[in-house]
Structures are given as C-alpha cells and as structure tokens.
Amino acid sequence: MIKFYIDKVNNSKPIYKQIYEKLKGFISEHTINAGDKLPSKRQMASDLMVSINSVATAYEQLLAEGYIYTIERRGYFVEDIGNFINKYPLNKYQLPEHLRETSNHKEGWLSLSHITTDCSMFPFHEWTKSQQKAINVFRDELSQITHPQGPLAVRKTISHMIALTRGVICEPEQIVIGTGTQPLIHHLMGVQPSNTKIAVENPGYSRIFQLLKSLKFEISPIALDKEGIDFKEVKVSNPNFLFVTPSHQFPTGIIMPISRRVELLNWAAMRGNRYIIEDDYDSEFKYGTDNIPSLQSLDQNHSVIYVGSFSKTLLPSFRISYMVLPPSLLELYRYYFSDWQGSNSLHLYTLHYFIQNGEYAKHIKRMNQHYNKKRKHLIKELRSRFQDKVHIKDVPAGLHFSAEFNTDKSYEEIDVNAQQEKLEIFTIKRFLLGNEVSNRKNIKLVIGFASIKQEDIVEAVERLYHVIC
C-alpha cells in the first residue's frame, strides 16, 4: 500500500476530503490495482495520524461512487473501474478561444438597441410586496409542479387584462404561459407536420425566422408595403401559418390598417388549417393615440394565435410570455405537452398580484410618459445633427423607430465604425430574411430609445454622426 501525507495545517480542505481525493487519484491512475485491499480504517487512521471518523467518511464516499467495494469481515477492496480513453490530458486541455465568453458589460459604451429596456424606473418595491403576498397566499402551490400551461389563477388574470387592454377574446384555458416567445413558437410549430408552409414578414423578426428554419419548414419571407405584409404575396405563397406583427411591425414600425386586417382574416377563414400568428410586439406603448385593438379581437373563426410578452413592460430577465390558442390547436398542444413542467411559478403568482393590485397599469402609464420624452428628445437631436441626411419614420408607438441615412458608407463600414465609437446599433441588414442589401447611397437603422439615458442622448447622436458621416 502506498504512503501519502495529509496536511493538517496549510490545507483548508477537511481531512476526510484530502484522504478521499488521494485514494480516488491513486485508483483512477491505477497506482493501486483492482482487487487490492485497502488498510483497515483503524490502520489507515494510525498511519496518517488522523481520526478513524475521517477515514470512515472518506471510505464511505469512495464506496458510494463505486471506487471501492466491501467484503463482509474482510474489509475494503479496490473496484475494477477500467481505463479512461485519454485524448486530452486534463492538465493540458483548454477550451478553444472562440468558445470562451466575455462579460456583457462594455465600459464606456452607449446603446441605441431595440432589445434592452429601461429598468431604472421599475417599481421593485411594489413588485416585492406582490411577491411576498404570493408567497403567503400560494405557499402550497409553490411547493408543487406548475400546470403545463401555467397556474390557472394567473391565466385568469392575464385573460381579463388582455380583454380590457387588447380586446382579446379567450377563455383562461386557451392561454399557454412560457419563458419567452421563441420557446412558445417552438412548442407550437414543433408538433406540426413536416410539410407545413410558413410565411413571415420581411424585414422581420430574425430570431423567429432562424427558429423556423431550424425546424426544416418551408418558409416564405414576404415583403412589406405601406400597410404591412403584402397581401398579394401572401395569397401566392399560400402558407398554413402566417406570422405578423400588425400593431407595430418589427422593425419598420408600420401599423396595419383595418382594411389589411380584414383581408388577412378573410383569407385565413377561406380554408381549413390556416392560421395567423399575431405577435403583439411592444403594443403596450402608444404615444398620443389610444391602443389599437389586436387582430385577434376581430377574429370570428378561431384563426388567430395571439402571442404576448411581459419582456418589454417588466424586465426581460423575468422571461414571461404567453400565447392564446384556438380550440383546435389547444387540443393538439395538450396532447403533446400534458406532462410539460410549467414556468417559474413564483414570478407568475407575483405577476398575478402585481396586475390585480393595479401596479402593472400604473407602471405602463409611467413608462409611456417616460419613453415618449426620450423618443421625442432623440428624434429632435437626430434631425438637428443630421439635417437633410436623415429621414425618420416617426410612428408614435413601441420602443424603436426606423431611420434612413444618406451616406456613402456600406453596412460593413457602419458596423466597424460603431465598434470604434463604442455605440451599439442595429442596421436593417440584421432583419432582412434571406435578402442581400441593395447597393445604394442610403442605409437604414433600427433605433431603440428605451435603454439610453436622457443625459446620454446628445453624446449618442454625436457618436452616430461619426459612424455614418
């Protein structure tokens, strides 16, 4: 039996852990052979000058992991664990550089991104009060696995809210709560036949496009006209599912008029197995006009799948989204996902009280005013700095707008310049689905104003000027 040393002074690890790791290493490296008998606990303790309890604990851990076995009245023996295939010695293996991650924090950067929101005004105190109430009232429910579609109490609250604010007509049972729009769409489309045809807006939500591509469906990117998705192209592509953002098209900001909505609904009703997926993207934010009712509120034939999210109104990290399924698709969903484990129930029950207490509505009202001030300030500064070199599509809704700049720079040059200026921006190129950007003297940006601070807007516009001009 080999000898080894236990450091009782300078090693912070417990003694039993040192014994366990030494013996485990000897066995793994075959320094001790399979079938060899280990010293008795008393003998090992005496040799190492440690307590029998420390040796016993180490032996029990090795036994639990299968490194040793016991024979009654004979003692402990080394198990035959075989040999590892050793392509990369542990002390030499390193993760490839391109797989390493860096901190998200970018010192000195400013952001005109459409992705992030402003958390500086989030009512954490009120949210915490709602959370404490959820813990007190739903203590039993929190100890159980959540319903696959989310807690019924929360679905009732959401159904009541979207009926009032978006005109959505549904029963709570039709709502499926998930951890984001992408997972919900993945679940829904993942159970569709392989010959399913899908049409999407172009430019549009590139993450959904990539998700649908990964599911190997036939996808038709359809161009936009001044009223939204081109209806003539929809009829030509003849999809089973049509993905649209009618309340505030992403990324152009187009608000679909009632005439186009009626055309789409009538098209869907003319044939079975046709559905419209309505992503009600950042529809909560309107400036100067009332909210436009959802497309689903006009649907009389159960053709619309309504998708909503709290990512823009609360915090993106909460990951709370939902969809409203027509009865036929609800039945299909339940068939495949009846054993699915639901979302974070504590967040959901907290949201339940946050809405019921009126805090959610107050928060939306405050943020509408706050975002509108930033939006107006940013547009004013852009027009002042760029003069006739910019054309802004000022749609008073959402958390972004599109702007076209006159410049001789390419999209690639814009991206490089933005890195140098430490300015986060997104060009329209990111959202063109399968199309190349035409070579011309204008470039389009999707400009978000949610996360930029009021006091940083002038500096952000100045950096953007250096990027583009």
C-alpha positions in Angstrom: 0.0 0.0 0.0 1.4 3.4 -1.0 2.0 6.1 1.6 0.8 9.6 1.4 0.7 12.8 3.5 -2.2 14.7 5.0 -1.6 18.4 5.5 -3.4 19.4 8.7 -2.0 23.0 8.9 -1.9 24.7 5.5 -4.6 22.8 3.5 -8.1 24.3 4.1 -9.8 21.1 2.9 -11.3 18.8 5.5 -9.1 15.9 6.4 -11.6 13.3 5.1 -11.7 15.2 1.8 -7.9 15.0 1.4 -7.9 11.2 2.1 -10.8 10.7 -0.4 -9.1 12.7 -3.1 -5.7 11.0 -2.6 -7.2 7.5 -2.8 -9.5 8.4 -5.7 -6.5 9.7 -7.6 -4.5 6.5 -6.9 -7.4 4.3 -8.0 -8.1 6.3 -11.2 -4.4 6.3 -12.2 -4.1 2.6 -11.3 -1.4 3.3 -8.8 -3.5 1.0 -6.7 -4.6 -2.1 -8.7 -8.1 -3.5 -9.0 -8.7 -6.1 -6.2 -6.0 -4.6 -3.9 -7.1 -4.5 -0.2 -7.1 -1.1 1.5 -5.9 -0.8 5.0 -8.5 -1.1 7.7 -10.0 2.2 8.9 -8.0 1.9 12.2 -4.7 1.1 10.4 -5.2 4.0 7.9 -6.0 6.4 10.8 -2.9 5.3 12.7 -0.7 5.6 9.6 -1.9 9.1 8.8 -2.3 10.2 12.5 -5.9 11.2 11.9 -9.2 10.2 13.5 -11.0 7.0 12.5 -14.1 9.1 11.6 -12.2 11.0 8.9 -11.0 7.7 7.3 -14.5 6.2 7.6 -16.1 9.2 5.9 -13.6 9.1 3.1 -14.1 5.3 2.6 -17.9 5.8 2.6 -17.7 8.4 -0.2 -15.4 6.2 -2.3 -17.8 3.3 -1.7 -20.8 5.5 -2.8 -19.1 6.5 -6.0 -18.1 2.9 -6.9 -14.3 3.2 -6.5 -14.1 0.5 -3.8 -16.3 -2.3 -2.5 -16.6 -4.3 0.7 -16.5 -7.9 1.6 -18.1 -8.7 4.9 -15.5 -9.4 7.7 -12.6 -8.9 5.2 -12.6 -5.2 4.5 -12.4 -2.7 1.6 -11.1 -3.6 -1.8 -10.4 -1.5 -5.0 -13.0 -1.8 -7.7 -12.0 -2.5 -11.3 -13.0 0.8 -12.9 -11.3 0.1 -16.3 -9.2 2.7 -18.2 -10.3 6.1 -19.5 -9.7 7.0 -23.1 -7.4 9.9 -22.6 -7.3 12.1 -25.7 -6.7 15.3 -23.8 -4.7 15.2 -20.6 -6.6 17.1 -18.0 -3.7 19.4 -17.2 -3.2 20.3 -20.9 -6.8 20.6 -22.1 -8.1 24.2 -22.8 -11.4 25.4 -24.2 -10.9 26.7 -27.7 -10.7 30.5 -27.7 -13.8 31.1 -29.9 -15.9 29.3 -27.3 -14.8 31.5 -24.4 -17.2 34.1 -23.1 -16.6 37.6 -22.0 -18.5 39.9 -19.7 -21.6 41.6 -21.2 -20.5 44.9 -19.6 -19.0 47.2 -22.1 -17.2 50.0 -20.4 -17.9 53.4 -22.0 -20.4 52.1 -24.5 -23.8 53.7 -25.3 -26.7 51.8 -26.7 -29.4 52.6 -29.3 -30.5 49.0 -29.2 -34.1 47.9 -29.6 -33.5 44.9 -27.4 -32.9 46.3 -23.9 -35.3 48.2 -21.7 -35.0 50.9 -19.0 -35.0 49.3 -15.6 -34.2 52.5 -13.7 -38.0 53.1 -13.1 -39.0 49.6 -12.4 -41.1 49.5 -9.2 -39.1 46.9 -7.3 -40.7 47.8 -4.0 -44.2 47.2 -5.3 -43.1 44.0 -7.1 -41.5 42.7 -3.9 -44.8 43.4 -2.0 -46.7 41.4 -4.6 -44.1 38.6 -4.3 -44.5 38.4 -0.6 -48.2 38.2 -0.9 -47.8 35.4 -3.5 -45.6 33.5 -1.0 -48.1 33.9 1.8 -51.2 33.0 -0.3 -49.9 30.4 -2.7 -47.5 28.7 -0.3 -48.9 25.2 -1.1 -49.0 25.8 -4.8 -45.4 26.9 -4.8 -44.3 23.5 -3.5 -45.9 21.7 -6.4 -45.1 21.4 -10.1 -46.8 24.1 -12.1 -49.6 23.3 -14.6 -48.1 22.8 -18.1 -49.9 26.0 -19.3 -49.1 28.0 -16.2 -51.3 28.4 -13.0 -55.0 28.8 -13.8 -55.3 31.8 -11.4 -52.6 33.6 -13.4 -54.1 32.7 -16.7 -57.4 34.1 -15.5 -55.7 37.4 -14.6 -54.0 37.6 -17.9 -57.1 36.8 -19.9 -59.0 39.6 -18.1 -56.2 42.1 -18.7 -55.8 41.4 -22.4 -59.6 41.5 -22.9 -59.6 45.0 -21.4 -56.4 46.4 -23.0 -56.1 44.5 -26.3 -59.7 43.3 -26.9 -58.5 39.6 -27.0 -61.4 37.2 -26.7 -60.5 34.0 -25.0 -61.0 31.7 -22.0 -58.2 31.3 -19.5 -57.9 27.6 -20.6 -56.7 28.8 -24.0 -53.7 30.6 -22.6 -50.3 28.9 -22.5 -47.6 30.7 -20.4 -43.9 30.2 -21.3 -40.4 31.5 -20.8 -40.4 33.6 -24.0 -41.9 34.0 -27.4 -39.3 31.7 -29.1 -39.9 28.7 -26.8 -43.7 29.0 -27.2 -43.4 29.2 -31.0 -41.0 26.3 -30.9 -43.5 24.2 -29.0 -46.4 25.1 -31.2 -44.6 24.6 -34.5 -42.6 21.6 -33.4 -45.8 19.4 -33.4 -46.9 20.5 -36.9 -46.5 18.2 -40.0 -43.2 18.4 -41.8 -44.9 19.7 -45.0 -46.2 22.8 -43.1 -45.7 26.0 -45.0 -45.0 29.3 -43.2 -44.9 32.9 -44.3 -43.1 35.7 -42.4 -42.7 39.4 -42.7 -39.5 40.6 -44.5 -37.8 42.5 -42.9 -38.9 40.8 -39.7 -38.1 39.1 -36.5 -34.9 37.3 -37.5 -34.8 35.1 -34.4 -38.2 33.6 -35.2 -37.1 33.1 -38.8 -34.0 31.2 -37.7 -36.0 29.1 -35.3 -38.5 28.1 -38.0 -35.6 27.3 -40.4 -34.1 25.0 -37.7 -37.4 23.1 -37.7 -37.0 22.4 -41.5 -40.2 24.0 -42.6 -40.8 25.7 -46.0 -40.6 29.4 -45.2 -41.5 32.3 -47.4 -40.2 35.7 -46.5 -42.8 38.2 -47.7 -42.1 41.8 -48.5 -44.0 44.7 -46.9 -45.9 47.5 -48.5 -47.2 50.7 -46.8 -49.9 48.7 -45.0 -47.8 45.8 -43.7 -47.3 42.4 -45.1 -48.0 42.3 -48.9 -51.4 40.5 -49.2 -50.9 39.6 -52.9 -47.7 37.7 -51.9 -49.5 36.0 -49.0 -52.0 34.6 -51.4 -49.3 33.4 -53.8 -47.2 31.7 -51.1 -50.4 30.0 -49.7 -49.0 29.2 -46.2 -50.5 27.2 -43.4 -49.2 29.7 -40.8 -48.7 33.4 -41.3 -46.5 35.3 -38.8 -47.3 39.0 -38.5 -46.8 42.0 -36.1 -49.8 44.1 -37.0 -49.9 46.6 -34.1 -46.3 47.8 -34.6 -44.5 45.9 -37.3 -41.0 44.9 -36.4 -38.7 46.5 -37.4 -40.3 49.1 -39.6 -43.0 50.3 -37.2 -45.9 50.1 -39.7 -49.3 49.9 -38.0 -51.5 47.6 -40.1 -54.8 49.3 -41.0 -58.2 47.7 -40.6 -58.6 47.0 -44.3 -55.5 44.8 -44.4 -56.5 43.1 -41.2 -59.9 42.1 -42.7 -58.2 40.8 -45.8 -55.9 38.6 -43.8 -58.7 37.3 -41.6 -60.9 36.5 -44.6 -58.0 34.7 -46.3 -57.5 32.6 -43.2 -61.2 31.7 -42.9 -61.5 30.6 -46.5 -59.7 27.3 -45.9 -59.1 24.9 -43.0 -55.7 24.6 -41.5 -54.8 28.2 -42.0 -53.6 30.3 -39.0 -52.3 33.7 -38.4 -49.7 34.1 -35.6 -50.1 37.6 -34.2 -47.1 38.7 -32.3 -48.3 41.8 -30.4 -44.8 43.1 -30.1 -44.4 46.1 -27.7 -48.0 47.1 -28.3 -48.4 48.5 -24.8 -46.5 51.6 -25.7 -48.5 54.2 -27.7 -47.8 57.9 -27.7 -50.7 60.3 -28.4 -53.3 57.8 -29.5 -55.3 55.0 -27.9 -54.1 51.4 -28.3 -55.2 49.8 -31.5 -57.2 46.6 -30.8 -55.5 43.3 -31.6 -56.0 41.4 -34.8 -57.4 38.5 -32.6 -60.2 40.8 -31.4 -61.6 40.8 -34.9 -61.3 37.1 -35.5 -64.6 35.3 -35.8 -63.3 31.9 -37.0 -60.6 30.9 -34.4 -57.9 31.6 -37.0 -55.6 33.8 -34.9 -52.9 32.7 -32.4 -52.3 35.7 -30.2 -48.8 36.0 -28.7 -47.9 38.5 -26.0 -45.0 39.1 -23.7 -44.0 41.0 -20.5 -40.4 41.3 -21.5 -40.7 44.9 -22.6 -43.1 46.1 -19.9 -41.4 44.3 -16.9 -37.8 43.0 -17.1 -36.5 40.8 -19.9 -34.9 38.6 -17.3 -38.3 37.6 -15.9 -38.9 35.6 -19.1 -42.7 35.7 -19.1 -44.6 35.3 -22.4 -47.9 33.7 -23.3 -50.0 32.7 -26.3 -53.7 32.2 -26.8 -54.5 29.1 -28.9 -57.7 28.4 -30.9 -59.5 25.3 -29.6 -58.3 23.0 -32.3 -54.6 23.9 -31.6 -55.2 23.8 -27.8 -56.3 20.2 -28.1 -53.1 19.4 -30.1 -50.9 21.2 -27.7 -52.4 19.4 -24.6 -51.9 16.1 -26.3 -48.2 16.6 -26.7 -47.4 18.7 -23.6 -49.6 17.4 -20.9 -46.6 16.3 -18.9 -44.6 19.5 -19.5 -43.4 21.4 -16.4 -44.5 25.0 -16.3 -42.7 28.2 -15.8 -41.3 29.9 -12.7 -44.5 29.9 -10.5 -43.2 32.4 -8.0 -42.7 35.0 -10.7 -46.1 34.1 -12.2 -48.0 34.4 -8.9 -46.2 37.7 -8.2 -47.3 39.0 -11.6 -50.9 37.9 -10.8 -51.0 40.2 -7.8 -48.9 42.9 -9.5 -51.7 43.1 -12.1 -54.6 42.7 -9.7 -53.3 45.5 -7.4 -53.2 47.9 -10.3 -49.5 48.3 -10.1 -48.9 47.0 -13.6 -51.3 49.5 -15.2 -49.6 52.3 -13.2 -46.2 51.2 -14.4 -47.2 51.1 -18.0 -48.6 54.6 -17.7 -45.4 55.9 -16.2 -43.2 54.2 -18.7 -45.3 55.5 -21.6 -44.7 59.1 -20.5 -41.0 58.3 -19.8 -40.3 56.6 -23.1 -42.2 59.3 -25.1 -40.0 62.0 -23.6 -36.8 60.1 -24.6 -38.3 59.3 -28.0 -39.0 62.9 -28.8 -35.6 64.1 -27.5 -33.8 61.5 -29.6 -35.7 62.3 -32.8 -35.1 66.1 -32.2 -31.4 65.6 -31.7 -31.1 63.3 -34.8 -32.9 65.8 -37.0 -30.8 68.7 -35.6 -27.4 66.9 -36.1 -28.1 65.2 -39.4 -30.3 67.8 -41.0 -31.3 66.6 -44.5 -29.1 63.5 -44.3 -31.7 61.6 -42.2 -35.3 60.5 -42.8 -37.1 59.3 -39.7 -40.2 57.1 -39.9 -41.9 58.6 -36.8 -44.6 56.1 -35.8 -45.8 57.1 -32.3 -45.6 53.6 -30.9 -43.3 51.0 -29.5 -39.7 51.3 -28.3 -37.9 51.8 -31.6 -38.2 53.6 -34.9 -36.5 53.2 -38.3 -34.4 55.9 -39.8 -32.7 56.2 -43.2 -29.4 58.0 -43.6 -27.8 59.4 -46.7 -24.2 58.2 -46.7 -21.5 56.7 -49.0 -20.6 54.1 -46.4 -21.5 50.4 -46.6 -23.3 48.4 -43.9 -20.0 46.7 -43.2 -18.3 50.0 -42.7 -21.1 51.2 -40.4 -20.6 48.1 -38.2 -16.9 48.7 -37.9 -17.3 52.4 -37.2 -19.9 51.6 -34.5 -17.4 49.4 -32.7 -14.8 52.1 -32.8 -17.2 54.7 -31.5 -18.5 52.3 -28.7 -22.0 52.6 -29.9 -24.5 49.7 -30.0 -26.7 50.0 -33.1 -28.6 47.6 -35.4 -28.9 48.0 -39.1 -31.8 46.8 -41.2 -29.5 44.2 -42.6 -29.9 42.1 -39.5 -33.7 41.8 -40.2 -33.7 41.1 -43.9 -34.6 37.4 -44.2 -32.5 35.8 -46.9 -32.1 39.0 -49.0 -29.0 41.0 -49.7 -29.0 44.7 -49.1 -29.0 46.7 -52.3 -26.0 48.8 -53.1 -27.2 52.4 -52.8 -26.3 55.7 -51.0 -28.7 55.1 -48.1 -28.5 52.9 -45.0 -31.3 52.1 -42.6 -31.1 51.7 -38.9 -33.5 50.3 -36.3 -33.0 52.8 -33.4 -34.2 51.9 -29.9 -34.6 54.5 -27.3 -35.6 52.5 -24.2 -32.3 52.0 -22.5 -30.5 55.2 -23.4 -30.4 57.7 -20.6 -31.8 61.2 -21.3 -28.4 62.8 -20.4 -26.6 60.5 -22.9 -28.8 61.2 -25.9 -26.7 64.1 -27.3 -23.5 62.1 -26.9 -25.1 59.0 -28.6 -26.2 61.1 -31.6 -22.8 62.6 -31.9 -21.2 59.2 -31.9 -23.7 58.1 -34.5 -22.8 61.0 -36.7 -19.2 59.9 -36.6 -20.3 56.4 -37.5 -22.3 57.4 -40.5 -20.8 60.6 -41.9 
